[in-house]
């Protein structure tokens, strides 16, 4: 049995696996947990991140406006399912005036570390790059320097230093709806200057695992286990009907996370429910957050559905690790 690292979450949102269900991850029957109208200005709420906070949960949510501008908003919940999202966007302070103007902000992740909550997101600065900020109260967010040059997306911090340095996964891209994408690993001594860039994962060959054959990107904060860093990554297929986003799992080496131990050939979740297939961007399941409880092995994954609403799925980490190893395409 894999040992799972992290703090206990006794109030982790949860629903038992349906009777007779054999896959390692299953959907919440109450999906979507957040609809289009998450706050007074939103057209859609998706690709968002949540963490345990105080007696409940806090999050940073992507709420596209009715003019389809992209921005981030803080939110709170008692149970991780029912959310109150602020009507005003994040209160970002402290940034160099050069990077402070907001072109757009979207697809946040949150990583608790060293007594702070670090937020990374796709930040508009002459193209998409990785914005970074920290907060202690989910009211004021202290913006740091952008992590990388444009163009980059899917910046995801590890929850502890590796070899004495902060560590991040990202996916170099371009200005548009990137038709390619590999995951890379980078390190920083100070959360400002990033280097030691290493390649992690490329799209799979079509004949091996077609759901992830066009591009891949990191999802939620990696989960530390005795078997390696468990990550949920999204993959994209360019089908005859357009792009299809699903997500699967991989295990990375604990001390050299650019080395992939195992990677699932089948997906964990792929668009099949109406709220995943119909929306502003059809056929998208895009994970951005995962809450896990080491004592029970449970994990709750938050994912964007059709770039419109937010869904929730559940699983047991030992079962997901076993699935990843059994279906490994890295042999």
C-alpha positions in Angstrom: 0.0 0.0 0.0 1.4 3.4 -1.0 2.2 5.9 1.7 0.5 9.2 1.0 2.0 12.5 2.2 -0.1 15.5 3.3 -2.3 16.8 6.0 -5.6 15.1 6.9 -8.8 16.5 5.5 -11.6 14.9 7.5 -14.2 17.0 5.8 -13.1 16.1 2.3 -16.0 16.2 -0.1 -17.0 12.7 -0.9 -19.4 10.3 -2.5 -18.9 6.5 -2.5 -18.2 4.6 -5.7 -21.4 3.5 -7.4 -22.3 -0.2 -7.0 -20.7 -2.3 -9.7 -18.5 0.6 -11.0 -15.1 -0.7 -12.0 -13.1 2.4 -13.1 -10.7 4.1 -10.6 -12.4 7.5 -10.8 -16.1 8.3 -10.7 -18.2 11.5 -11.1 -20.2 13.2 -8.4 -23.9 12.7 -9.0 -24.5 16.3 -8.1 -22.4 17.6 -11.0 -21.9 20.3 -12.1 -21.2 21.8 -8.6 -20.9 25.3 -10.0 -23.0 26.5 -12.9 -22.5 29.4 -15.3 -23.8 32.0 -12.9 -21.1 31.7 -10.2 -21.1 35.5 -9.6 -22.9 38.5 -10.9 -20.7 39.0 -14.0 -20.0 35.4 -15.0 -20.9 33.7 -18.3 -19.1 30.5 -17.1 -17.0 29.2 -14.1 -14.4 26.5 -14.8 -10.7 25.5 -14.6 -10.5 26.6 -11.0 -8.5 25.6 -7.9 -9.5 24.9 -4.3 -7.7 24.1 -1.0 -8.7 23.4 2.6 -8.8 26.7 4.5 -9.8 27.4 8.1 -12.8 25.3 8.9 -13.8 24.8 5.2 -12.4 25.5 1.8 -11.2 28.4 -0.3 -10.5 28.7 -4.0 -9.6 30.9 -7.0 -12.0 30.6 -9.8 -11.9 31.4 -13.5 -15.1 33.3 -14.3 -15.3 34.5 -17.9 -17.6 37.5 -18.2 -20.5 37.9 -20.5 -18.2 39.8 -22.8 -15.9 36.7 -22.5 -13.1 38.4 -20.7 -11.1 36.1 -18.5 -10.3 36.8 -14.9 -9.9 35.2 -11.5 -12.0 35.5 -8.4 -11.7 34.2 -4.8 -14.4 32.0 -3.3 -15.2 30.2 0.0 -17.1 27.1 0.9 -18.1 25.2 4.0 -18.2 21.8 2.3 -16.2 22.1 -0.9 -19.3 21.7 -3.0 -21.5 24.8 -2.4 -19.5 27.9 -3.2 -19.8 31.7 -2.7 -17.6 33.4 -5.3 -16.7 37.1 -5.0 -18.0 39.6 -7.5 -14.7 41.5 -7.7 -11.6 40.0 -9.1 -8.5 39.1 -7.1 -7.0 42.0 -5.1 -3.4 41.7 -6.4 -0.8 44.0 -4.8 2.9 44.5 -4.8 3.7 43.8 -8.5 6.2 45.7 -10.5 4.1 48.3 -12.5 5.4 46.7 -15.7 3.5 43.5 -15.1 0.7 44.8 -13.0 -1.7 45.7 -15.9 -4.1 42.9 -16.5 -4.6 41.7 -20.0 -6.2 38.4 -18.9 -5.9 35.9 -16.1 -7.2 32.3 -16.2 -6.8 28.6 -15.2 -5.4 29.0 -11.6 -3.8 26.4 -9.4 -3.2 26.8 -5.6 -0.3 25.2 -3.7 -0.1 25.5 0.1 3.6 25.7 1.1 5.6 27.2 3.9 2.6 28.8 5.6 1.3 30.5 2.5 -1.0 29.7 -0.4 0.8 30.2 -3.7 -1.4 30.8 -6.8 -0.2 30.3 -10.3 -2.2 31.1 -13.4 -2.0 31.9 -17.1 -1.2 35.6 -17.1 -1.4 37.9 -20.1 1.9 39.8 -20.7 2.5 40.2 -24.4 1.1 36.7 -24.7 0.4 34.0 -22.1 2.9 33.3 -19.4 2.8 32.0 -15.8 1.7 34.5 -13.1 2.6 33.9 -9.5 1.2 35.3 -6.3 0.8 34.3 -2.6 -1.9 34.9 0.0 -2.5 34.1 3.6 -6.2 35.1 3.8 -7.7 34.8 0.3 -8.4 38.5 0.5 -5.1 40.1 -0.5 -2.8 38.4 -3.1 0.8 39.5 -3.3 1.9 39.2 -6.9 5.5 38.1 -7.7 7.4 38.3 -11.0 6.1 36.2 -13.9 7.9 32.9 -13.8 8.7 32.5 -17.5 8.9 34.3 -20.8 5.8 34.1 -23.0 4.6 31.8 -24.2 3.6 29.3 -21.5 0.6 27.8 -19.8 -0.3 25.3 -17.1 2.2 26.4 -14.4 1.9 24.0 -11.4 4.0 24.2 -8.3 5.2 21.2 -6.3 4.1 21.4 -2.6 7.7 21.3 -1.3 11.2 22.2 -2.3 13.1 19.6 -4.3 16.8 19.5 -3.9 16.5 22.8 -1.9 14.7 24.6 -4.7 11.1 25.5 -5.6 9.8 23.4 -8.4 7.2 23.9 -11.1 5.7 22.1 -14.1 4.7 24.1 -17.1 3.8 23.7 -20.8 5.6 26.1 -23.3 3.1 27.1 -26.0 2.3 29.9 -28.4 0.0 32.9 -28.7 -3.0 30.9 -30.0 -4.9 27.7 -29.2 -1.8 25.7 -29.2 -1.8 22.6 -31.4 1.2 21.1 -29.6 2.5 20.8 -26.0 5.0 19.0 -23.8 5.3 19.2 -20.0 8.6 20.7 -18.7 10.1 20.9 -15.2 11.8 24.0 -13.8 13.5 25.0 -10.5 14.0 28.3 -8.6 16.0 29.3 -5.5 13.7 32.3 -4.8 10.4 31.9 -6.7 11.6 34.6 -9.1 14.4 33.3 -11.3 13.6 29.9 -12.9 16.0 27.5 -14.5 17.3 23.9 -14.5 14.6 23.2 -17.2 14.0 19.6 -17.9 11.7 17.8 -20.3 9.1 15.6 -18.6 6.5 14.3 -21.0 5.5 14.5 -24.7 2.2 13.7 -26.2 1.8 9.9 -26.8 1.8 8.3 -30.1 -1.7 8.1 -31.6 -1.6 4.3 -31.9 -0.6 4.0 -28.2 -2.9 6.4 -26.4 -4.9 8.6 -28.8 -6.6 10.7 -26.1 -3.3 12.4 -25.3 -1.7 12.4 -28.7 -1.8 16.1 -29.6 -0.7 17.9 -26.4 -0.5 17.3 -22.6 -0.4 19.7 -19.7 -0.1 19.5 -15.9 -3.3 19.6 -13.8 -3.5 19.9 -10.0 -0.7 20.2 -7.6 1.3 16.9 -7.5 0.5 14.5 -4.7 3.5 13.1 -2.9 3.4 9.3 -2.3 6.0 6.6 -1.5 5.6 5.5 -5.1 6.4 8.9 -6.6 4.6 12.2 -7.4 1.1 11.4 -8.5 0.0 13.9 -11.1 -3.3 14.2 -13.0 -2.6 15.6 -16.5 -4.9 16.6 -19.3 -4.4 15.3 -22.8 -5.9 16.4 -26.1 -7.0 14.5 -29.1 -7.7 16.3 -32.4 -10.7 14.4 -33.7 -12.8 14.8 -36.8 -15.1 16.8 -34.6 -12.5 19.1 -33.1 -10.4 19.0 -29.9 -11.3 16.6 -27.1 -9.8 17.1 -23.6 -9.6 14.2 -21.2 -7.4 13.5 -18.2 -5.2 10.7 -16.9 -2.5 10.0 -14.4 1.3 9.6 -14.1 3.9 9.0 -11.5 7.1 11.1 -11.4 10.3 10.3 -9.5 10.4 12.0 -6.1 13.8 13.6 -6.4 14.1 13.9 -10.2 10.5 14.7 -11.2 11.4 15.1 -14.8 11.7 11.3 -14.9 8.4 9.5 -15.5 8.0 6.2 -13.7 4.6 5.3 -15.1 1.9 7.0 -17.2 -1.6 5.7 -17.8 -2.6 4.6 -21.3 -6.3 4.9 -20.8 -7.9 8.1 -19.5 -9.4 8.5 -16.1 -12.2 10.9 -17.2 -13.2 11.8 -20.7 -16.2 13.9 -21.9 -19.3 11.9 -21.9 -21.9 13.6 -19.7 -24.0 16.4 -21.2 -22.3 19.1 -19.1 -18.9 17.9 -20.3 -19.9 17.7 -24.0 -22.1 20.8 -24.4 -21.0 24.3 -23.5 -18.9 27.2 -24.8 -16.1 24.7 -25.8 -17.6 21.2 -26.2 -15.9 18.0 -25.1 -13.6 19.2 -22.4 -12.6 17.7 -19.0 -9.8 19.8 -17.6 -8.5 19.1 -14.0 -7.0 22.0 -11.9 -7.3 20.9 -8.3 -7.2 17.7 -6.2 -7.9 17.5 -2.4 -6.5 14.3 -0.8 -6.7 12.8 2.6 -3.7 10.6 3.5 -5.6 8.7 6.2 -8.3 7.4 4.0 -6.5 7.5 0.6 -9.4 9.5 -0.8 -9.0 12.2 -3.5 -11.5 14.7 -4.8 -10.6 16.2 -8.3 -12.1 19.5 -9.5 -12.3 19.8 -13.2 -13.6 22.3 -15.8 -16.4 20.9 -18.0 -16.9 22.2 -21.6 -15.2 25.5 -20.6 -18.5 26.4 -18.9 -19.1 24.8 -15.5 -17.2 23.0 -12.8 -17.4 19.3 -12.0 -16.1 17.0 -9.2 -14.8 13.4 -9.3 -13.6 11.0 -6.7 -11.2 8.1 -6.3 -8.8 6.3 -4.0 -5.1 7.2 -4.5 -3.8 3.6 -4.1 -6.3 2.4 -6.8 -5.2 5.2 -9.1 -1.5 4.4 -8.6 -2.2 0.7 -9.3 -4.2 1.7 -12.5 -1.3 4.0 -13.6 1.2 1.2 -13.2 -0.9 -1.5 -14.8 -1.7 0.6 -17.9 1.8 2.2 -18.1 2.9 3.2 -21.6 6.4 4.2 -20.6 7.8 0.7 -20.8 
